């Protein structure tokens, strides 16, 4: 079963059960046979776009709710599976643990900056608030001509609608967590 059919199978069953619908009731709502819906839920069928359209209309959900990655109650991100965004000289690495998704109002990243390295950031948009917590090392944040120095265990909250830069003036690797929220 390919990942798309697997997503559809998992999501269809989860949505149907959340709406307390039997396969018979879903067949009535969508105009798709009970046997076809059962095959789709088991990942045994490759539904057409027209079939998917009938399903999302019948369930009154967004298309991506059906075909997107399933949203499990528990989802584990392993650092070794993430591909970091790196600077040209590998002076910083940014790991996107929970990057932007349209149905979520926050993002979470882990950032590592080598000694002497910097991590420049442009504006993250209006009404964006950024929170950083230093896990190890010393973080210097420069924004609007002002420098803020944070040590291990310190945190900073700032409006992230302006250019800013992170610096590691220490001797070891700087590690900090970055959280974005927006209104």
C-alpha positions in Angstrom: 0.0 0.0 0.0 1.5 3.4 -1.0 1.6 6.2 1.5 -1.3 8.1 -0.1 -3.7 5.1 0.0 -2.5 4.4 3.6 -3.3 8.0 4.6 -6.7 7.8 3.0 -7.4 4.4 4.7 -6.4 5.6 8.2 -8.1 9.0 7.9 -11.3 7.7 6.4 -11.8 5.2 9.2 -10.9 7.7 11.9 -13.2 10.4 10.5 -16.1 7.9 10.0 -15.8 6.6 13.5 -15.5 10.1 15.0 -18.8 11.0 13.2 -20.3 7.7 14.5 -21.2 6.5 11.0 -21.5 2.9 9.9 -20.2 2.0 6.5 -23.9 1.7 5.4 -24.6 5.3 6.6 -21.4 6.6 4.9 -22.5 4.8 1.7 -25.8 6.7 1.9 -24.1 10.0 2.5 -21.5 9.6 -0.3 -23.2 7.6 -3.0 -20.3 5.1 -2.9 -21.0 1.4 -2.2 -20.4 0.0 1.2 -18.0 -2.6 -0.3 -15.9 0.1 -2.1 -15.7 2.1 1.1 -14.6 -1.0 3.0 -11.9 -1.6 0.4 -10.7 2.0 0.7 -10.6 1.8 4.5 -8.5 -1.4 4.3 -6.2 0.2 1.7 -7.2 -2.3 -0.9 -8.6 0.2 -3.4 -7.1 3.1 -5.3 -9.9 5.6 -5.3 -10.3 8.1 -8.1 -10.4 11.9 -7.5 -14.1 11.8 -8.2 -14.5 9.1 -5.5 -12.5 11.2 -3.0 -14.6 14.2 -3.9 -17.8 12.3 -3.0 -16.2 11.2 0.3 -15.1 14.6 1.4 -18.5 16.1 0.4 -20.4 13.3 2.2 -18.3 13.7 5.3 -18.2 17.5 5.1 -14.4 17.6 5.6 -11.5 19.2 3.8 -9.7 17.2 1.1 -6.4 17.3 3.1 -8.2 15.9 6.1 -8.7 12.7 4.0 -5.4 12.5 2.1 -2.9 14.3 4.4 -0.7 12.6 7.0 -2.8 11.1 9.8 -2.9 13.1 13.0 -2.4 10.5 15.6 -3.0 11.2 19.3 0.7 10.5 19.9 3.3 11.5 17.3 7.0 11.1 18.0 9.6 13.1 16.1 13.1 11.6 16.2 16.0 14.0 15.7 17.9 11.5 13.6 15.1 11.4 11.0 15.0 15.2 10.6 16.9 16.9 7.8 18.3 20.2 9.3 18.5 23.5 7.4 22.2 24.3 7.5 24.3 27.3 6.8 26.9 27.0 4.0 29.7 26.4 6.5 27.5 24.4 8.8 27.8 27.1 11.4 24.1 26.6 12.4 21.6 23.8 12.0 17.8 24.3 12.4 15.7 21.1 13.0 12.0 21.6 12.2 10.3 19.4 14.8 6.8 20.8 14.2 7.0 23.2 11.2 4.1 25.2 9.8 0.8 23.4 9.2 -2.3 25.3 8.2 -4.4 23.9 11.1 -1.8 24.7 13.8 -1.0 28.1 15.3 2.5 27.4 16.3 5.9 26.0 15.1 8.7 24.4 17.1 12.4 24.2 16.1 15.6 23.1 17.7 18.6 25.2 16.7 22.4 24.5 17.1 25.0 27.2 16.5 28.7 26.5 16.4 31.1 28.7 18.4 31.5 32.0 16.6 28.6 31.2 14.3 25.4 33.2 13.7 21.9 32.5 12.5 20.3 35.5 10.8 16.5 35.7 10.5 14.2 37.9 8.5 10.8 39.0 9.7 8.5 36.1 10.4 5.5 38.2 9.6 3.1 40.5 11.4 1.6 39.4 14.7 4.2 36.6 15.1 5.6 36.1 18.5 8.9 34.1 19.0 9.9 32.3 22.1 13.4 31.0 22.6 14.7 28.8 25.5 18.5 28.2 25.8 19.2 24.6 26.4 23.0 24.8 26.5 25.6 27.6 25.8 25.1 31.3 25.6 22.7 33.0 23.2 23.1 36.5 22.0 20.0 37.9 20.2 20.4 41.2 18.2 17.2 43.0 17.2 16.8 46.6 16.3 20.3 47.5 17.4 19.9 46.0 20.9 21.7 42.9 22.1 20.2 40.5 24.6 22.4 37.9 26.2 20.8 34.7 27.5 22.5 31.8 29.4 21.6 28.2 29.8 18.0 27.9 31.2 17.1 31.5 30.2 14.3 32.4 27.8 13.2 35.3 25.7 9.9 36.3 24.1 9.9 38.9 21.3 7.8 40.2 18.4 9.3 38.5 15.4 8.2 41.0 12.8 11.6 42.5 12.4 15.0 41.2 11.2 17.0 39.7 14.0 20.1 37.5 14.5 21.3 34.9 16.9 25.0 34.7 17.8 27.1 32.1 19.7 30.0 34.0 21.3 30.7 31.0 23.6 33.3 28.2 23.3 30.8 25.3 23.0 27.8 24.5 20.7 24.8 26.7 21.5 21.5 24.8 21.6 18.2 26.5 21.9 14.5 25.8 21.2 12.5 28.2 19.1 8.7 28.4 19.2 6.6 30.7 17.0 3.0 31.6 17.5 0.8 34.0 15.6 -2.6 35.6 15.9 
